[in-house]
């Protein structure tokens, strides 16, 4: 009988000692990444910001790229779109497409803007009005927009 009790006690101690450690999660991980179904079974969940509109959830060493919802504000007169924080452009002629479009600066061309439909997936590219001031990065000079191009020394 003593052998059975000692064996049972050793078995209970070994079973109790073999539980996996609790998951290691960072402070913001559960709030930001925890709602994603692919992260529910992570033993180690980490969060890494890329910028104001995109981030990684790192689940057991595997990186998952996520973006903030489009048109979420990411600064003064700036909005998220596909992971980029783009500046609002007053001069962008989006009104010709309707009231539900917002003009955001083109991320690579200072003389273009994109008109985004807030309710759907339509995007129209427009030239900023001719004569709009711009900066030509190739020449490192200020210029003026002419038909979608930044012309220095106009």
Secondary structure in CASP SS format (residue, H / E / C, confidence):
PFRMAT SS
TARGET T0000
AUTHOR 0000-0000-0000
METHOD secondary structure of the structure
MODEL  1
X C 1.00
X H 1.00
X H 1.00
X H 1.00
X H 1.00
X H 1.00
X H 1.00
X H 1.00
X H 1.00
X H 1.00
X H 1.00
X H 1.00
X H 1.00
X H 1.00
X H 1.00
X H 1.00
X H 1.00
X C 1.00
X C 1.00
X C 1.00
X C 1.00
X C 1.00
X C 1.00
X E 1.00
X E 1.00
X C 1.00
X C 1.00
X C 1.00
X H 1.00
X H 1.00
X H 1.00
X H 1.00
X C 1.00
X C 1.00
X C 1.00
X C 1.00
X H 1.00
X H 1.00
X H 1.00
X C 1.00
X C 1.00
X C 1.00
X C 1.00
X E 1.00
X E 1.00
X E 1.00
X E 1.00
X E 1.00
X E 1.00
X E 1.00
X E 1.00
X C 1.00
X C 1.00
X E 1.00
X E 1.00
X E 1.00
X E 1.00
X E 1.00
X E 1.00
X C 1.00
X C 1.00
X E 1.00
X E 1.00
X E 1.00
X E 1.00
X E 1.00
X E 1.00
X C 1.00
X C 1.00
X C 1.00
X C 1.00
X C 1.00
X E 1.00
X E 1.00
X E 1.00
X C 1.00
X C 1.00
X E 1.00
X E 1.00
X E 1.00
X E 1.00
X C 1.00
X C 1.00
X E 1.00
X E 1.00
X E 1.00
X E 1.00
X E 1.00
X C 1.00
X C 1.00
X C 1.00
X C 1.00
X C 1.00
X H 1.00
X H 1.00
X H 1.00
X H 1.00
X C 1.00
X C 1.00
X C 1.00
X E 1.00
X E 1.00
X E 1.00
X E 1.00
X E 1.00
X C 1.00
X C 1.00
X C 1.00
X C 1.00
X C 1.00
X C 1.00
X E 1.00
X E 1.00
X E 1.00
X E 1.00
X E 1.00
X E 1.00
X C 1.00
X C 1.00
X C 1.00
X C 1.00
X C 1.00
X E 1.00
X E 1.00
X E 1.00
X E 1.00
X E 1.00
X C 1.00
X C 1.00
X C 1.00
X C 1.00
X C 1.00
X E 1.00
X E 1.00
X E 1.00
X E 1.00
X C 1.00
X C 1.00
X C 1.00
X C 1.00
X E 1.00
X E 1.00
X E 1.00
X E 1.00
X E 1.00
X E 1.00
X C 1.00
X C 1.00
X E 1.00
X E 1.00
X E 1.00
X E 1.00
X C 1.00
X C 1.00
END
